[in-house]
């Protein structure tokens, strides 16, 4: 009984049951707990970012160690908030341009190295594999990649052409891939439900073996 | 036949709930065959010599608790069994708190000490940029403090792991539920720094991560609850993942049956429409 009335478990159980009421129909209880969850998560994230990053950076790095150059990105960051003042919103474009530029530079600098093995393993690791099963897999992978890519050739005429027939096969490949992704999504939702049931019946009610 | 297409979804939910609850209350122990991707990951971690440093990316939050809490727990169990040192780092706000919650019982079981055997850097914003900062200098990248607000350099492990490079970190496992996550580690850490990497992702993400396993860029993958259950079996640390597999499998069978029934109804009434 003590465990059932344990405040943490009790709160978890009430929230879980409130969220599950959505399965019957949309209702105010669900809406209330949905808003509470979003609010809590946001508040927690802000607090955590402040204590684990903003505060140590200002208090230790800038004020104690004298890394005054750190003030520049802080100013850039604060400039983003000018987007809320319509007459001065142009100021926000400057930090955004730095942000996008840095992001693109970082991605362009590092992504090719990670991307090349994908290309080589699709086209080069096509033969010399140890088992028939792996050979079939390699051929299937090659065929599926090429046909799926052909589906996105919008500049080539597709009616009754080789590209058209390849693209049609590619359409099936994409549908199968999306079906597999959907299946995984359904299974993921089931797993979440299993987890909640393990909490309700195990951690809260203690009726699981 | 038309009725098959208009079953009230609440009956489906109720049946699904019943199947899950009954399977949890009366486990039938359906066999779980260990897949290649999980085995590869287990073997990669298992082959690390004692004292090696394994870096765990905690890139998820409580919404994927059912799948990813068991993944972290079993990975920590295996790491501490092998006397590996563990560093936890999060690009998602809740990651540090979750790591703290999960590492403490396993550390207690193996008598591991925070700061010496494991370090919780906690959450740091910045995604890929934060990772590159860690590659240059872990202490500076983490703004000098760990999840508990203590100086990173005050602990032996914090002093040991100076940079997120192959010289200081022997293996990376990113436990991710989306973005930022595995691709950031792959692009900015594992590939440029040549650190072997594996990943543990939610079921939804498995199809998009598989090409990286097949190309050898990931040394294995733990996928969803099933992956966690497989790892639990390999690490001989059976826990919540294996316990939930009966429910998941039976629910999958039920959903498949509903899909078949729905399609039979559709095909039978298509001509009439």
Interface residues (C-beta under 8 A of the other chain):
Chain A: X23 X24 X41 X44 X45 X48 X49 X51 X52 X53 X56 X57 X60 X61 X102 X106 X107 X110 X111 X113 X114 X117 X118 X120 X121 X125 X141 X177 X180 X181 X184 X185 X186 X187 X188 X190 X191 X192 X193 X194 X195 X196 X197 X198 X201 X202 X207 X208 X209
Chain B: X10 X13 X16 X17 X20 X21 X24 X25 X27 X61 X63 X64 X65 X66 X67 X93 X94 X96 X122 X123 X124 X125 X128 X129 X132 X143 X144 X145 X147 X149 X183 X186 X187 X188 X190 X191 X192 X202 X203 X204 X206 X207 X208 X211 X212 X214 X215 X216 X217 X224 X225 X240 X243 X244 X247 X248 X251 X252 X255
